[in-house]
Amino acid sequence: MKRPTPQAAGPTTVTEDTETLDETFDALADPDCRAILAAADAPMTTSELADACDIALSTAYRKVERLSQTPLLTEGVRFDPNGDHAAEYARAATDAAVELTDDGVTLTVDERGGTDALEAALETTGVSAD
């Protein structure tokens, strides 16, 4: 799965020059993807998303993979002191705007603010930088 690069919170703009625009619109057209986005207000594993959305686990994995290729869903790690770390996903977008111009379509996604994944991990009990 694509791992997002850490970046400052703020808007992400995609245009017709990038594949991300089509991937984002395709994901938004998919009812299962929209259900996952609605459920992923807080970080959840794929299994938790499948349960929350009442979809098959295999379908949830495919939809999460699809959403991970867009600026709509972010991937992180749920650290477990026992070493059973799991990928978790959260909705990355708080708002989106589509602009139609003479140059084509532009999608701007406002991303959530907050700490980056490494900072959050180091604040987790039982996880150290060592």
N, C-alpha and C positions, 0 to 999 in steps of 0.2 A: 504494500500500500504506500501511496505517496505520503511522505512525511513533510508537513508544512515547515517552511523555514521561519524561524522566529522573526517577527517584525513588529514594529510599533503599531498599536491599535489605531485605526483610522480607516478611511474609505479605500476600497479596492475597486479600480475601474477596469472593466474588460470591454474590448471593442470587437468589431467583426474581423479584425486582423488576427485574433487569437481563437484557438479551439475552445477555450474556456467558456466563451459566450454561448456556443451551441450546447456544450455539456451542461451548463447551468440551466438554460431554458429547458433542455430535455429532462433534467432531474426535477425541475419544478412542475413539469407536465405529468409526472408520475405520481399517482396517489400514495403509493407506499413511501416514496421519498418525502413527500409532504408530511405524512404521518410521523416519520422519523424526525424530521425537522421540528415538528410541533412537540414531540416527546423529549427531545434532546435539549431542553432548557437548562438542565443541569447535566454534568458529565455522566454518561452511562456506557456500559459495555454493550457489545453487539447483542449478547444474550438478553440483557435487560431491555434493550430497545425492541427486540423481537417480542418479548413478553408484553411490553407496554403498548405495542402497536398491533398485537394479535396477528402477527405474521410468522411464517415459518423461519427458523433460524437460517437456513440456506438462503432464503430470499433476503433476510436482513443483512447477511454478509455481502450479497451482491449490491444491494441498495446503498449500504454504507461505503462500499468501494466506489460506487458511482458518485456519491455525494462528496467523498474525499478528494475528488478531482476538481471540485468547484470551490469557490470562496465561501460556501454556505455552511460547511461542517468542518470542525477542526479536530485533529486527533491528538490525544495526550496519552499519558501512562498513569495507571492507577498503581501506585507503589504499595507493596505488601511487605511488612517487616520479615515475613517468612520466605520471601523470594518469589512468591507467586504473583508477579507483576502482570497486569492485563492492559490491553489497549482500551481506551475509553474515548468517547466522542461527545462533542457538545456543539450546539448551534453556534456558529461563528458570527452570524449576521443579526443585527438588530433592525435593519431597515434596508430596503433596496429601491432603486429608482431606475427606470428605463427612459432614455432620451432618444428621440428620433430626430435626426438632423439630415442635412443634405449629404453628409459623409457616411451615413448609415446609422446603425443602432449602437448605443453605448449603455452598458449596465454598470451602475455604481452600487457597491454593497458596503454599507457602514458596518464595520466590525465592532465586536464587543471590546471594551477596554479591559484592563486588569493585568495580572502578572503573567509572565511567560511560563512555559511548562517547566523549565529548569528551576526557576525561582520557586514555583509552587511545590515542586518535588522536594527541594531542600527544606521547605517549611513543614513537610510531612513528618510526623513523629516516627522516629526509628530510621530515618534516611539522613545520611551525612554526605559531605562532599568528598570524603576519603574513599 
